[in-house]
């Protein structure tokens, strides 16, 4: 069964860090997107990792977030540093092809 499970979200103070995990079952991760949905807003794309390890980021997280992959664990991570209150959202991962179901997401709350 194809499944993605996100984890690692938490309540953190501004300036803090978190590492989110996206673990896959039922298929091998080659490429992956991270998305987020802030409260009351639409889901938005955050980061991408390609087959060869190339990465792309939305402008608001460039220099603060890093997406990377552990092939042995079939897991993609999102290292988030210098977190801001506007990063508060539920974070999801999904393949760029959209051929995997949305997971339950993981909640990140950035607040003093």
C-alpha positions in Angstrom: 0.0 0.0 0.0 1.4 3.4 -1.0 1.6 5.6 2.0 3.4 8.7 3.2 3.7 9.6 6.9 4.9 13.0 8.0 6.2 13.6 11.5 8.4 15.9 13.5 6.1 18.9 13.9 6.0 20.7 17.3 5.5 24.0 19.0 8.7 26.0 18.8 9.8 29.6 19.6 10.7 32.0 16.8 14.3 31.5 15.8 14.1 27.8 16.6 14.6 24.7 14.5 12.7 21.6 13.6 13.4 18.6 11.4 10.4 17.1 9.7 10.3 13.6 8.3 8.4 12.1 5.4 8.6 8.3 5.4 7.3 6.3 2.4 6.0 2.8 2.2 4.9 0.9 -0.9 7.2 2.7 -3.2 10.7 4.1 -3.4 11.2 7.8 -3.0 13.1 9.5 -5.9 11.5 12.9 -6.0 9.4 14.6 -3.4 7.7 17.9 -2.6 7.0 19.4 0.8 3.9 21.6 1.1 2.3 23.5 3.9 -1.2 24.8 4.8 -1.3 27.8 7.1 -4.4 28.2 9.2 -7.3 29.5 7.1 -5.2 29.5 3.9 -4.6 27.3 0.9 -1.9 24.6 0.8 1.3 25.9 -0.8 4.4 24.3 -2.2 7.5 24.7 0.0 10.4 22.6 -1.3 11.4 20.0 -3.9 14.1 17.4 -4.2 14.9 15.7 -7.5 16.2 12.3 -8.4 19.8 13.6 -8.6 19.5 15.6 -5.4 18.7 18.9 -6.9 16.6 21.1 -4.7 14.2 24.0 -5.1 12.5 26.2 -2.5 9.8 28.8 -2.4 11.3 32.2 -1.8 10.1 32.7 1.7 12.1 29.7 3.0 15.3 30.0 1.0 18.4 30.0 3.2 16.4 28.7 6.2 15.0 25.3 5.1 16.8 22.4 3.6 15.3 19.4 2.0 17.3 16.2 1.8 16.8 12.4 1.4 18.0 9.3 3.1 17.7 6.6 0.5 18.5 3.8 3.0 15.5 4.8 5.1 13.3 5.8 2.2 12.7 9.1 3.9 12.8 12.7 3.0 13.5 15.4 5.6 12.9 19.1 5.8 15.3 20.8 8.1 13.8 24.1 9.2 16.0 26.8 10.9 15.3 30.3 11.9 11.6 29.6 12.1 9.2 32.5 12.0 5.6 32.8 13.1 4.5 32.8 9.5 5.9 29.3 9.1 3.1 28.1 11.3 1.2 25.5 9.2 0.5 21.8 8.8 3.2 20.4 6.6 2.7 17.6 4.1 4.8 15.7 1.6 3.7 14.3 -1.7 5.3 13.1 -4.9 5.5 15.7 -7.7 3.5 13.5 -9.9 0.7 13.5 -7.4 0.4 9.8 -7.5 0.4 9.3 -3.8 -2.4 10.0 -1.3 -2.0 13.0 1.0 -0.8 12.0 4.4 -2.1 13.3 7.7 0.5 16.0 7.8 2.4 17.3 10.8 1.7 20.5 12.7 4.3 23.2 13.1 3.5 26.1 15.4 6.0 28.9 15.8 5.0 31.1 18.7 6.7 32.8 21.7 
